[in-house]
Structures are given as C-alpha cells and as structure tokens.
Amino acid sequence: MEVILLERIERLGQMGDVVVVKDGFARNFLLPKNKALRANKINLEYFEKEKINLEAKNLKLKSEAEAISNKITKDNYIVIRQASDTGQLYGSVNSGDIKDKLEEEGFSLEKNQIVLDKPIKEIGYHEIRLKLHPEVTSSIDIYISRSIEEAEALISGQNIELEKSKEEESIDLEEIFEEGALPNDSISDEVEAADNEDSKPNDSNKHNEEVVLEEEIEQQESKETDS
C-alpha cells in the first residue's frame, strides 16, 4: 500500500514522503495512529494545503520533546527488586515497569517509547533508550538494586559483592595441572604400567623350573642304568 507520511518514521521516511508499506502495517499502525494517509489524489492535495500547519505542529512537538529530554536525562532512576545472592532478579524489569517508574517521577510516556531489547534480569546499571519524538531520542540511567543503599553504592561507582554461581565456582583441572598431566591420565598410566609388569615373565621362576626338570631327567637315567 502507498501512503503519505505525516511525520518522520524511523527507517521509513520523512514527513511528506510517499512510501510503499505492507497493508497490515498501514492498517494496524500508520493509519489509525494518524502517522500517514493513503496515497491518492485527494489526500495528496490535502497534504499540500496542510503542509505548513503539519510542519508547524511537528516543530512544536519536537521542541516539547527536546525540553522533556533535557529534564528526564538529569536524574538517576532506581528500581528496587528482590534478587538472589548472585544478583539474578526474581522476575524481571520490563518496559511497563520503567514506564511506571517514570510516571512516579512526573514523566508520562507510552510503553512503545521505551526501547528495551529484552527484559532486565539482573541487578546493576542499565542504560535505557527513549523515543520522545520521531526526531528526538534520549537515554536514561536505570539502577536495579535490592535496596536504596545498594543503589546509592552503584551510583557512586562502588562494586557490589555478589556470590559466584556454581558454574563460576567449578574449577577447571586443566588450569591447575600441566598439559598431559591431569589426575585421570596419571592414574591410567599407573594402571597400565602395573598391567605390563604383571604380563612380564618372571626370570627367577623360569630358572627354578629348568633346574627341577634337569634333576628329574638325571634320576630317570640313573634308574634305567641300575636296572
């Protein structure tokens, strides 16, 4: 579907551009949100007449967004959550939680204005991007912690001591022993050596057997001579 953009749309175009988009994207987002019009003769004439007013409105909204950006980026935002000793959250922090936190601080944003690639699942510092206007993007500092004191420590740059997970505590034997000298290898070598030792013929026993055989032969010859 061809549409006329009524504002800048990221990765799509600027105000006044005629672009081709998927029907679903136009019907479900661009048209109902008044971000675009169907590209036909009547709407093209309407846009040309209203272009000055639309640009003035866009400029006003952009100016307001810049003012909000200057204010919203001044503070650090703390979100308190329960977490394990390793720092993993019991649950997660999503764009809705950040929206609620900003509303507590006096800023009203929509969830889709908060750019979060995936939910936050561990305590610490997180930089969150905000789309305040098609032409205005800001970033805020969020600190997820188990207490206010812990958050203040994070803000001041202190390291938070966390317990290591079991995977981190596991010791790599190859880091302790030299290459080719792991315990299992040593044991295998000892067992193999013992087996080889058992398989070797005993020279002493062989000599004794030969002596006994010679004595038996001599005794037999003596008996034959006597007879």
PyRosetta script that sets phi, psi and omega in degrees:
from pyrosetta import init, pose_from_sequence

init()
pose = pose_from_sequence("MEVILLERIERLGQMGDVVVVKDGFARNFLLPKNKALRANKINLEYFEKEKINLEAKNLKLKSEAEAISNKITKDNYIVIRQASDTGQLYGSVNSGDIKDKLEEEGFSLEKNQIVLDKPIKEIGYHEIRLKLHPEVTSSIDIYISRSIEEAEALISGQNIELEKSKEEESIDLEEIFEEGALPNDSISDEVEAADNEDSKPNDSNKHNEEVVLEEEIEQQESKETDS")
pose.set_psi(1, 136.3)
pose.set_omega(1, 176.0)
pose.set_phi(2, -89.5)
pose.set_psi(2, 131.9)
pose.set_omega(2, 179.8)
pose.set_phi(3, -134.0)
pose.set_psi(3, 158.6)
pose.set_omega(3, 174.3)
pose.set_phi(4, -103.9)
pose.set_psi(4, 120.7)
pose.set_omega(4, -179.5)
pose.set_phi(5, -74.5)
pose.set_psi(5, 131.6)
pose.set_omega(5, 178.5)
pose.set_phi(6, -97.1)
pose.set_psi(6, -2.3)
pose.set_omega(6, 175.4)
pose.set_phi(7, -159.3)
pose.set_psi(7, 169.0)
pose.set_omega(7, 178.8)
pose.set_phi(8, -69.9)
pose.set_psi(8, 129.9)
pose.set_omega(8, 176.3)
pose.set_phi(9, -117.8)
pose.set_psi(9, 122.5)
pose.set_omega(9, -176.5)
pose.set_phi(10, -55.4)
pose.set_psi(10, 132.8)
pose.set_omega(10, 179.2)
pose.set_phi(11, 62.9)
pose.set_psi(11, 17.4)
pose.set_omega(11, 179.3)
pose.set_phi(12, -127.6)
pose.set_psi(12, -50.4)
pose.set_omega(12, 178.7)
pose.set_phi(13, 165.1)
pose.set_psi(13, -179.0)
pose.set_omega(13, -179.3)
pose.set_phi(14, -100.1)
pose.set_psi(14, 170.0)
pose.set_omega(14, 177.0)
pose.set_phi(15, -56.3)
pose.set_psi(15, 132.3)
pose.set_omega(15, 179.3)
pose.set_phi(16, 92.9)
pose.set_psi(16, -12.9)
pose.set_omega(16, 179.0)
pose.set_phi(17, -71.0)
pose.set_psi(17, 140.8)
pose.set_omega(17, 172.9)
pose.set_phi(18, -100.0)
pose.set_psi(18, 117.3)
pose.set_omega(18, -175.2)
pose.set_phi(19, -128.7)
pose.set_psi(19, 160.5)
pose.set_omega(19, 177.2)
pose.set_phi(20, -103.7)
pose.set_psi(20, 125.8)
pose.set_omega(20, 180.0)
pose.set_phi(21, -131.2)
pose.set_psi(21, 167.6)
pose.set_omega(21, 176.3)
pose.set_phi(22, -68.0)
pose.set_psi(22, 145.7)
pose.set_omega(22, -177.2)
pose.set_phi(23, -56.6)
pose.set_psi(23, -44.1)
pose.set_omega(23, -178.3)
pose.set_phi(24, -61.8)
pose.set_psi(24, -41.4)
pose.set_omega(24, 179.4)
pose.set_phi(25, -64.1)
pose.set_psi(25, -39.0)
pose.set_omega(25, 178.9)
pose.set_phi(26, -68.6)
pose.set_psi(26, -49.0)
pose.set_omega(26, -175.2)
pose.set_phi(27, -70.0)
pose.set_psi(27, -36.1)
pose.set_omega(27, -173.9)
pose.set_phi(28, -91.6)
pose.set_psi(28, -18.1)
pose.set_omega(28, -175.8)
pose.set_phi(29, -131.2)
pose.set_psi(29, -62.4)
pose.set_omega(29, -172.0)
pose.set_phi(30, -62.5)
pose.set_psi(30, -49.4)
pose.set_omega(30, -176.2)
pose.set_phi(31, -71.0)
pose.set_psi(31, -50.5)
pose.set_omega(31, -179.3)
pose.set_phi(32, -66.8)
pose.set_psi(32, -23.8)
pose.set_omega(32, 179.1)
pose.set_phi(33, -90.3)
pose.set_psi(33, 6.0)
pose.set_omega(33, -179.6)
pose.set_phi(34, 56.8)
pose.set_psi(34, 36.6)
pose.set_omega(34, 177.5)
pose.set_phi(35, -98.1)
pose.set_psi(35, -8.3)
pose.set_omega(35, -179.1)
pose.set_phi(36, -160.8)
pose.set_psi(36, 163.5)
pose.set_omega(36, 174.1)
pose.set_phi(37, -125.5)
pose.set_psi(37, 153.8)
pose.set_omega(37, 174.1)
pose.set_phi(38, -61.0)
pose.set_psi(38, 139.0)
pose.set_omega(38, -178.2)
pose.set_phi(39, -83.3)
pose.set_psi(39, 92.1)
pose.set_omega(39, 174.0)
pose.set_phi(40, -136.4)
pose.set_psi(40, 174.9)
pose.set_omega(40, -174.3)
pose.set_phi(41, -59.5)
pose.set_psi(41, -44.4)
pose.set_omega(41, -177.2)
pose.set_phi(42, -63.7)
pose.set_psi(42, -46.2)
pose.set_omega(42, -177.6)
pose.set_phi(43, -69.7)
pose.set_psi(43, -32.6)
pose.set_omega(43, 177.1)
pose.set_phi(44, -66.0)
pose.set_psi(44, -40.5)
pose.set_omega(44, 177.1)
pose.set_phi(45, -66.2)
pose.set_psi(45, -40.7)
pose.set_omega(45, 178.2)
pose.set_phi(46, -61.5)
pose.set_psi(46, -43.5)
pose.set_omega(46, -178.6)
pose.set_phi(47, -63.2)
pose.set_psi(47, -41.4)
pose.set_omega(47, -179.4)
pose.set_phi(48, -62.4)
pose.set_psi(48, -38.2)
pose.set_omega(48, 178.6)
pose.set_phi(49, -70.0)
pose.set_psi(49, -38.4)
pose.set_omega(49, -174.7)
pose.set_phi(50, -95.8)
pose.set_psi(50, 3.5)
pose.set_omega(50, -174.5)
pose.set_phi(51, -56.4)
pose.set_psi(51, -44.7)
pose.set_omega(51, -178.4)
pose.set_phi(52, -63.5)
pose.set_psi(52, -44.0)
pose.set_omega(52, -180.0)
pose.set_phi(53, -65.7)
pose.set_psi(53, -40.8)
pose.set_omega(53, 179.6)
pose.set_phi(54, -64.7)
pose.set_psi(54, -40.0)
pose.set_omega(54, 178.9)
pose.set_phi(55, -67.4)
pose.set_psi(55, -38.1)
pose.set_omega(55, 178.3)
pose.set_phi(56, -65.4)
pose.set_psi(56, -42.0)
pose.set_omega(56, 178.3)
pose.set_phi(57, -64.1)
pose.set_psi(57, -43.0)
pose.set_omega(57, 179.9)
pose.set_phi(58, -63.2)
pose.set_psi(58, -40.6)
pose.set_omega(58, 179.4)
pose.set_phi(59, -63.9)
pose.set_psi(59, -39.3)
pose.set_omega(59, 178.3)
pose.set_phi(60, -64.7)
pose.set_psi(60, -45.2)
pose.set_omega(60, 179.4)
pose.set_phi(61, -64.6)
pose.set_psi(61, -37.1)
pose.set_omega(61, 178.8)
pose.set_phi(62, -65.0)
pose.set_psi(62, -42.1)
pose.set_omega(62, 178.9)
pose.set_phi(63, -62.4)
pose.set_psi(63, -40.0)
pose.set_omega(63, 177.5)
pose.set_phi(64, -65.6)
pose.set_psi(64, -40.1)
pose.set_omega(64, 179.3)
pose.set_phi(65, -64.7)
pose.set_psi(65, -39.3)
pose.set_omega(65, 178.2)
pose.set_phi(66, -65.2)
pose.set_psi(66, -37.2)
pose.set_omega(66, 178.3)
pose.set_phi(67, -65.4)
pose.set_psi(67, -42.4)
pose.set_omega(67, 177.5)
pose.set_phi(68, -63.5)
pose.set_psi(68, -40.7)
pose.set_omega(68, -179.7)
pose.set_phi(69, -59.5)
pose.set_psi(69, -42.2)
pose.set_omega(69, 179.9)
pose.set_phi(70, -63.0)
pose.set_psi(70, -32.7)
pose.set_omega(70, -179.3)
pose.set_phi(71, -83.1)
pose.set_psi(71, -44.7)
pose.set_omega(71, -171.0)
pose.set_phi(72, -70.4)
pose.set_psi(72, -23.3)
pose.set_omega(72, -177.1)
pose.set_phi(73, -89.8)
pose.set_psi(73, -2.0)
pose.set_omega(73, -177.5)
pose.set_phi(74, -77.5)
pose.set_psi(74, -28.8)
pose.set_omega(74, -172.2)
pose.set_phi(75, -104.1)
pose.set_psi(75, 160.0)
pose.set_omega(75, 168.8)
pose.set_phi(76, -96.5)
pose.set_psi(76, 143.5)
pose.set_omega(76, -177.3)
pose.set_phi(77, -115.1)
pose.set_psi(77, 127.9)
pose.set_omega(77, -175.9)
pose.set_phi(78, -109.6)
pose.set_psi(78, 129.3)
pose.set_omega(78, 176.1)
pose.set_phi(79, -120.4)
pose.set_psi(79, 119.3)
pose.set_omega(79, -178.6)
pose.set_phi(80, -91.3)
pose.set_psi(80, 129.0)
pose.set_omega(80, 179.0)
pose.set_phi(81, -142.5)
pose.set_psi(81, 153.0)
pose.set_omega(81, 173.6)
pose.set_phi(82, -76.9)
pose.set_psi(82, 142.7)
pose.set_omega(82, -178.8)
pose.set_phi(83, -150.5)
pose.set_psi(83, 161.1)
pose.set_omega(83, 178.3)
pose.set_phi(84, -77.1)
pose.set_psi(84, 174.1)
pose.set_omega(84, 179.3)
pose.set_phi(85, -65.9)
pose.set_psi(85, -18.2)
pose.set_omega(85, 178.7)
pose.set_phi(86, -89.7)
pose.set_psi(86, -3.0)
pose.set_omega(86, 178.1)
pose.set_phi(87, 95.6)
pose.set_psi(87, -0.1)
pose.set_omega(87, 178.7)
pose.set_phi(88, -78.7)
pose.set_psi(88, 130.4)
pose.set_omega(88, -178.2)
pose.set_phi(89, -72.9)
pose.set_psi(89, 146.3)
pose.set_omega(89, 170.7)
pose.set_phi(90, -85.2)
pose.set_psi(90, 85.6)
pose.set_omega(90, -172.1)
pose.set_phi(91, 115.0)
pose.set_psi(91, -148.4)
pose.set_omega(91, 179.7)
pose.set_phi(92, -158.0)
pose.set_psi(92, 169.0)
pose.set_omega(92, 176.1)
pose.set_phi(93, -113.2)
pose.set_psi(93, 122.0)
pose.set_omega(93, -177.5)
pose.set_phi(94, -115.4)
pose.set_psi(94, -175.7)
pose.set_omega(94, -176.9)
pose.set_phi(95, -63.1)
pose.set_psi(95, -31.4)
pose.set_omega(95, 176.9)
pose.set_phi(96, -64.8)
pose.set_psi(96, -39.1)
pose.set_omega(96, 178.6)
pose.set_phi(97, -66.1)
pose.set_psi(97, -40.0)
pose.set_omega(97, 179.4)
pose.set_phi(98, -68.2)
pose.set_psi(98, -38.6)
pose.set_omega(98, 176.5)
pose.set_phi(99, -58.9)
pose.set_psi(99, -45.5)
pose.set_omega(99, 179.6)
pose.set_phi(100, -62.2)
pose.set_psi(100, -41.0)
pose.set_omega(100, -179.8)
pose.set_phi(101, -64.2)
pose.set_psi(101, -41.9)
pose.set_omega(101, 179.8)
pose.set_phi(102, -67.0)
pose.set_psi(102, -35.1)
pose.set_omega(102, 176.9)
pose.set_phi(103, -64.8)
pose.set_psi(103, -36.8)
pose.set_omega(103, 176.0)
pose.set_phi(104, -60.6)
pose.set_psi(104, -31.3)
pose.set_omega(104, -178.5)
pose.set_phi(105, -91.4)
pose.set_psi(105, 3.2)
pose.set_omega(105, 174.8)
pose.set_phi(106, 96.8)
pose.set_psi(106, 14.4)
pose.set_omega(106, -179.9)
pose.set_phi(107, -115.8)
pose.set_psi(107, 124.9)
pose.set_omega(107, -178.3)
pose.set_phi(108, -103.7)
pose.set_psi(108, 112.6)
pose.set_omega(108, 179.0)
pose.set_phi(109, -129.5)
pose.set_psi(109, 158.9)
pose.set_omega(109, 172.8)
pose.set_phi(110, -88.4)
pose.set_psi(110, 155.3)
pose.set_omega(110, -179.8)
pose.set_phi(111, -58.7)
pose.set_psi(111, -37.1)
pose.set_omega(111, -177.9)
pose.set_phi(112, -72.9)
pose.set_psi(112, -5.9)
pose.set_omega(112, 174.9)
pose.set_phi(113, -86.7)
pose.set_psi(113, -10.1)
pose.set_omega(113, 180.0)
pose.set_phi(114, -100.1)
pose.set_psi(114, 113.5)
pose.set_omega(114, -175.4)
pose.set_phi(115, -90.9)
pose.set_psi(115, 105.8)
pose.set_omega(115, -179.2)
pose.set_phi(116, -131.9)
pose.set_psi(116, 111.3)
pose.set_omega(116, -176.0)
pose.set_phi(117, -63.6)
pose.set_psi(117, -38.4)
pose.set_omega(117, 178.9)
pose.set_phi(118, -154.9)
pose.set_psi(118, 156.5)
pose.set_omega(118, -179.8)
pose.set_phi(119, -58.8)
pose.set_psi(119, 147.4)
pose.set_omega(119, 178.1)
pose.set_phi(120, -82.9)
pose.set_psi(120, 130.0)
pose.set_omega(120, -174.8)
pose.set_phi(121, -123.4)
pose.set_psi(121, 10.4)
pose.set_omega(121, 178.9)
pose.set_phi(122, -146.5)
pose.set_psi(122, 153.3)
pose.set_omega(122, -179.6)
pose.set_phi(123, -70.9)
pose.set_psi(123, 161.2)
pose.set_omega(123, 178.9)
pose.set_phi(124, 129.9)
pose.set_psi(124, -169.1)
pose.set_omega(124, -178.6)
pose.set_phi(125, -88.9)
pose.set_psi(125, 137.4)
pose.set_omega(125, 178.5)
pose.set_phi(126, -140.2)
pose.set_psi(126, 130.8)
pose.set_omega(126, 176.6)
pose.set_phi(127, -94.2)
pose.set_psi(127, 124.5)
pose.set_omega(127, -176.1)
pose.set_phi(128, -116.0)
pose.set_psi(128, 132.4)
pose.set_omega(128, -179.6)
pose.set_phi(129, -92.1)
pose.set_psi(129, 139.1)
pose.set_omega(129, 179.8)
pose.set_phi(130, -120.8)
pose.set_psi(130, 135.1)
pose.set_omega(130, 175.5)
pose.set_phi(131, -103.3)
pose.set_psi(131, 92.2)
pose.set_omega(131, -175.6)
pose.set_phi(132, -80.7)
pose.set_psi(132, -21.5)
pose.set_omega(132, -178.5)
pose.set_phi(133, -163.5)
pose.set_psi(133, 156.3)
pose.set_omega(133, 178.3)
pose.set_phi(134, -53.6)
pose.set_psi(134, -23.3)
pose.set_omega(134, -179.2)
pose.set_phi(135, -116.3)
pose.set_psi(135, 9.6)
pose.set_omega(135, -178.8)
pose.set_phi(136, -133.0)
pose.set_psi(136, 116.9)
pose.set_omega(136, 178.2)
pose.set_phi(137, -125.0)
pose.set_psi(137, 136.8)
pose.set_omega(137, 179.9)
pose.set_phi(138, -131.2)
pose.set_psi(138, 169.0)
pose.set_omega(138, 176.0)
pose.set_phi(139, -130.6)
pose.set_psi(139, 141.0)
pose.set_omega(139, 177.1)
pose.set_phi(140, -122.7)
pose.set_psi(140, 158.3)
pose.set_omega(140, -179.4)
pose.set_phi(141, -100.8)
pose.set_psi(141, 118.8)
pose.set_omega(141, 179.0)
pose.set_phi(142, -111.2)
pose.set_psi(142, 132.8)
pose.set_omega(142, 176.8)
pose.set_phi(143, -116.7)
pose.set_psi(143, 113.6)
pose.set_omega(143, 177.3)
pose.set_phi(144, -94.2)
pose.set_psi(144, 125.2)
pose.set_omega(144, -176.6)
pose.set_phi(145, -150.3)
pose.set_psi(145, 171.0)
pose.set_omega(145, -179.9)
pose.set_phi(146, -91.4)
pose.set_psi(146, -11.8)
pose.set_omega(146, 179.2)
pose.set_phi(147, -159.1)
pose.set_psi(147, 164.3)
pose.set_omega(147, 177.4)
pose.set_phi(148, -62.4)
pose.set_psi(148, -40.8)
pose.set_omega(148, -179.1)
pose.set_phi(149, -61.3)
pose.set_psi(149, -41.3)
pose.set_omega(149, 179.5)
pose.set_phi(150, -66.4)
pose.set_psi(150, -38.9)
pose.set_omega(150, 178.4)
pose.set_phi(151, -64.7)
pose.set_psi(151, -42.4)
pose.set_omega(151, 179.4)
pose.set_phi(152, -63.5)
pose.set_psi(152, -35.7)
pose.set_omega(152, 177.2)
pose.set_phi(153, -65.5)
pose.set_psi(153, -41.0)
pose.set_omega(153, 178.1)
pose.set_phi(154, -63.7)
pose.set_psi(154, -42.8)
pose.set_omega(154, -179.1)
pose.set_phi(155, -63.5)
pose.set_psi(155, -36.3)
pose.set_omega(155, -179.1)
pose.set_phi(156, -78.7)
pose.set_psi(156, -3.9)
pose.set_omega(156, 176.6)
pose.set_phi(157, 93.8)
pose.set_psi(157, 7.3)
pose.set_omega(157, 179.3)
pose.set_phi(158, -76.2)
pose.set_psi(158, 149.9)
pose.set_omega(158, 175.9)
pose.set_phi(159, -85.6)
pose.set_psi(159, 136.1)
pose.set_omega(159, 178.3)
pose.set_phi(160, -93.9)
pose.set_psi(160, 125.8)
pose.set_omega(160, 179.5)
pose.set_phi(161, -76.6)
pose.set_psi(161, 121.8)
pose.set_omega(161, 179.2)
pose.set_phi(162, -122.9)
pose.set_psi(162, 145.8)
pose.set_omega(162, 175.9)
pose.set_phi(163, -70.2)
pose.set_psi(163, 146.0)
pose.set_omega(163, 177.8)
pose.set_phi(164, -78.9)
pose.set_psi(164, 147.2)
pose.set_omega(164, 175.6)
pose.set_phi(165, -72.8)
pose.set_psi(165, 166.0)
pose.set_omega(165, -179.5)
pose.set_phi(166, -59.0)
pose.set_psi(166, -36.5)
pose.set_omega(166, 179.9)
pose.set_phi(167, -64.1)
pose.set_psi(167, -38.5)
pose.set_omega(167, -179.7)
pose.set_phi(168, -72.3)
pose.set_psi(168, -27.3)
pose.set_omega(168, -178.4)
pose.set_phi(169, -80.0)
pose.set_psi(169, -20.8)
pose.set_omega(169, -178.9)
pose.set_phi(170, -63.1)
pose.set_psi(170, 137.4)
pose.set_omega(170, -175.9)
pose.set_phi(171, -99.3)
pose.set_psi(171, 131.9)
pose.set_omega(171, 176.4)
pose.set_phi(172, -85.2)
pose.set_psi(172, 111.8)
pose.set_omega(172, -177.5)
pose.set_phi(173, -60.0)
pose.set_psi(173, -29.0)
pose.set_omega(173, -178.9)
pose.set_phi(174, -68.2)
pose.set_psi(174, -19.9)
pose.set_omega(174, 177.5)
pose.set_phi(175, -81.0)
pose.set_psi(175, -16.7)
pose.set_omega(175, -177.3)
pose.set_phi(176, -96.8)
pose.set_psi(176, -45.3)
pose.set_omega(176, -177.2)
pose.set_phi(177, -97.4)
pose.set_psi(177, 152.0)
pose.set_omega(177, 177.1)
pose.set_phi(178, -66.7)
pose.set_psi(178, 157.6)
pose.set_omega(178, -178.9)
pose.set_phi(179, -58.4)
pose.set_psi(179, 131.6)
pose.set_omega(179, 179.5)
pose.set_phi(180, 82.8)
pose.set_psi(180, 5.9)
pose.set_omega(180, -177.3)
pose.set_phi(181, -124.0)
pose.set_psi(181, 30.7)
pose.set_omega(181, 177.1)
pose.set_phi(182, -66.6)
pose.set_psi(182, 150.1)
pose.set_omega(182, -178.2)
pose.set_phi(183, -51.3)
pose.set_psi(183, -45.7)
pose.set_omega(183, -178.0)
pose.set_phi(184, -61.0)
pose.set_psi(184, -37.3)
pose.set_omega(184, 178.2)
pose.set_phi(185, -65.2)
pose.set_psi(185, -40.0)
pose.set_omega(185, -179.4)
pose.set_phi(186, -64.6)
pose.set_psi(186, -43.6)
pose.set_omega(186, -179.3)
pose.set_phi(187, -63.5)
pose.set_psi(187, -42.8)
pose.set_omega(187, -179.4)
pose.set_phi(188, -61.8)
pose.set_psi(188, -40.4)
pose.set_omega(188, 179.6)
pose.set_phi(189, -63.4)
pose.set_psi(189, -39.6)
pose.set_omega(189, -179.4)
pose.set_phi(190, -66.5)
pose.set_psi(190, -42.6)
pose.set_omega(190, -179.8)
pose.set_phi(191, -63.6)
pose.set_psi(191, -42.7)
pose.set_omega(191, -179.2)
pose.set_phi(192, -63.8)
pose.set_psi(192, -39.9)
pose.set_omega(192, 179.7)
pose.set_phi(193, -63.9)
pose.set_psi(193, -39.9)
pose.set_omega(193, 179.8)
pose.set_phi(194, -65.2)
pose.set_psi(194, -41.5)
pose.set_omega(194, 178.9)
pose.set_phi(195, -62.5)
pose.set_psi(195, -41.4)
pose.set_omega(195, 179.1)
pose.set_phi(196, -64.1)
pose.set_psi(196, -36.6)
pose.set_omega(196, -179.9)
pose.set_phi(197, -65.9)
pose.set_psi(197, -40.7)
pose.set_omega(197, -179.9)
pose.set_phi(198, -67.7)
pose.set_psi(198, -31.4)
pose.set_omega(198, -176.1)
pose.set_phi(199, -79.4)
pose.set_psi(199, -14.1)
pose.set_omega(199, 179.6)
pose.set_phi(200, -73.1)
pose.set_psi(200, 140.5)
pose.set_omega(200, 177.5)
pose.set_phi(201, -68.7)
pose.set_psi(201, 145.3)
pose.set_omega(201, 179.8)
pose.set_phi(202, -88.0)
pose.set_psi(202, 109.6)
pose.set_omega(202, -176.8)
pose.set_phi(203, -61.5)
pose.set_psi(203, -36.8)
pose.set_omega(203, -178.3)
pose.set_phi(204, -65.7)
pose.set_psi(204, -45.3)
pose.set_omega(204, -179.4)
pose.set_phi(205, -64.8)
pose.set_psi(205, -38.2)
pose.set_omega(205, -179.7)
pose.set_phi(206, -63.3)
pose.set_psi(206, -40.6)
pose.set_omega(206, 179.8)
pose.set_phi(207, -64.0)
pose.set_psi(207, -43.4)
pose.set_omega(207, 179.8)
pose.set_phi(208, -61.9)
pose.set_psi(208, -40.8)
pose.set_omega(208, 180.0)
pose.set_phi(209, -62.7)
pose.set_psi(209, -38.4)
pose.set_omega(209, -179.9)
pose.set_phi(210, -66.7)
pose.set_psi(210, -39.7)
pose.set_omega(210, 179.0)
pose.set_phi(211, -63.3)
pose.set_psi(211, -45.3)
pose.set_omega(211, -179.5)
pose.set_phi(212, -62.7)
pose.set_psi(212, -39.3)
pose.set_omega(212, -179.8)
pose.set_phi(213, -64.4)
pose.set_psi(213, -41.6)
pose.set_omega(213, 178.4)
pose.set_phi(214, -62.9)
pose.set_psi(214, -40.1)
pose.set_omega(214, 179.9)
pose.set_phi(215, -64.5)
pose.set_psi(215, -40.3)
pose.set_omega(215, -179.4)
pose.set_phi(216, -65.5)
pose.set_psi(216, -37.6)
pose.set_omega(216, 179.3)
pose.set_phi(217, -65.9)
pose.set_psi(217, -42.8)
pose.set_omega(217, 179.9)
pose.set_phi(218, -62.4)
pose.set_psi(218, -42.4)
pose.set_omega(218, 179.4)
pose.set_phi(219, -63.0)
pose.set_psi(219, -39.5)
pose.set_omega(219, -179.5)
pose.set_phi(220, -66.0)
pose.set_psi(220, -41.2)
pose.set_omega(220, 179.7)
pose.set_phi(221, -66.7)
pose.set_psi(221, -35.6)
pose.set_omega(221, 179.4)
pose.set_phi(222, -64.1)
pose.set_psi(222, -41.8)
pose.set_omega(222, -179.6)
pose.set_phi(223, -64.1)
pose.set_psi(223, -40.4)
pose.set_omega(223, -179.4)
pose.set_phi(224, -65.2)
pose.set_psi(224, -37.5)
pose.set_omega(224, 179.4)
pose.set_phi(225, -66.1)
pose.set_psi(225, -43.0)
pose.set_omega(225, -178.6)
pose.set_phi(226, -64.0)
pose.set_psi(226, -33.9)
pose.set_omega(226, -177.3)
pose.set_phi(227, -78.0)
pose.dump_pdb("model.pdb")
